[in-house]
């Protein structure tokens, strides 16, 4: 019976260490992308610099 308690504690630990921070990062990234407007300077993950020329909201 004690093994199930440890297993449950392990699952809760993984949730707080892995899942919850990742959800925060996704929410922050979505907010940044939603705030982009035409004319904004951007840098891609690959390091390419550019300026937003147009937006397509059909994602």
Backbone torsions as a table, in degrees:
resi	resn	phi	psi	omega
1	UNK	NA	-35.6	-179.9
2	UNK	-66.9	-29.5	179.1
3	UNK	-63.1	-38.9	179.0
4	UNK	-65.3	-35.1	177.0
5	UNK	-64.7	-43.4	177.3
6	UNK	-65.2	-39.5	179.0
7	UNK	-64.3	-42.7	177.3
8	UNK	-63.9	-40.6	177.3
9	UNK	-63.7	-37.6	177.7
10	UNK	-64.5	-42.7	178.9
11	UNK	-64.2	-43.6	178.2
12	UNK	-63.2	-40.2	177.5
13	UNK	-62.1	-44.6	177.4
14	UNK	-61.6	-38.6	179.5
15	UNK	-60.9	-48.9	-176.7
16	UNK	-73.7	-25.1	-179.2
17	UNK	-91.6	-26.4	-174.2
18	UNK	-118.9	-53.7	-171.4
19	UNK	-72.8	-49.1	-175.2
20	UNK	-62.7	-46.8	177.5
21	UNK	-63.7	-35.0	179.1
22	UNK	-66.2	-38.8	177.1
23	UNK	-63.5	-37.6	177.0
24	UNK	-64.3	-41.8	179.1
25	UNK	-63.8	-41.7	179.0
26	UNK	-63.6	-43.0	179.0
27	UNK	-63.8	-40.7	178.9
28	UNK	-65.9	-41.3	179.4
29	UNK	-64.9	-41.0	178.0
30	UNK	-63.5	-38.9	178.6
31	UNK	-65.1	-39.9	178.9
32	UNK	-65.7	-45.2	-179.7
33	UNK	-65.2	-37.3	179.5
34	UNK	-67.7	-24.6	-177.8
35	UNK	-87.2	-7.1	-178.9
36	UNK	-69.1	134.8	178.5
37	UNK	-126.8	164.8	177.4
38	UNK	-61.0	132.9	-179.9
39	UNK	98.0	-9.9	179.3
40	UNK	-73.3	140.6	174.1
41	UNK	-81.2	134.9	-178.5
42	UNK	-132.9	157.8	174.7
43	UNK	-131.3	124.2	-179.9
44	UNK	-76.0	169.6	178.4
45	UNK	-62.6	-25.9	178.7
46	UNK	-84.1	-2.7	176.8
47	UNK	94.6	8.2	179.8
48	UNK	-81.9	126.6	179.4
49	UNK	-93.6	143.8	179.1
50	UNK	-164.6	178.1	177.9
51	UNK	-124.9	135.5	-178.6
52	UNK	-69.6	120.5	-179.6
53	UNK	-95.2	-35.0	178.8
54	UNK	-155.2	161.3	179.6
55	UNK	-124.6	141.5	174.3
56	UNK	-120.6	116.1	-175.7
57	UNK	-88.0	4.3	-179.0
58	UNK	-89.6	68.5	179.9
59	UNK	-102.1	NA	NA
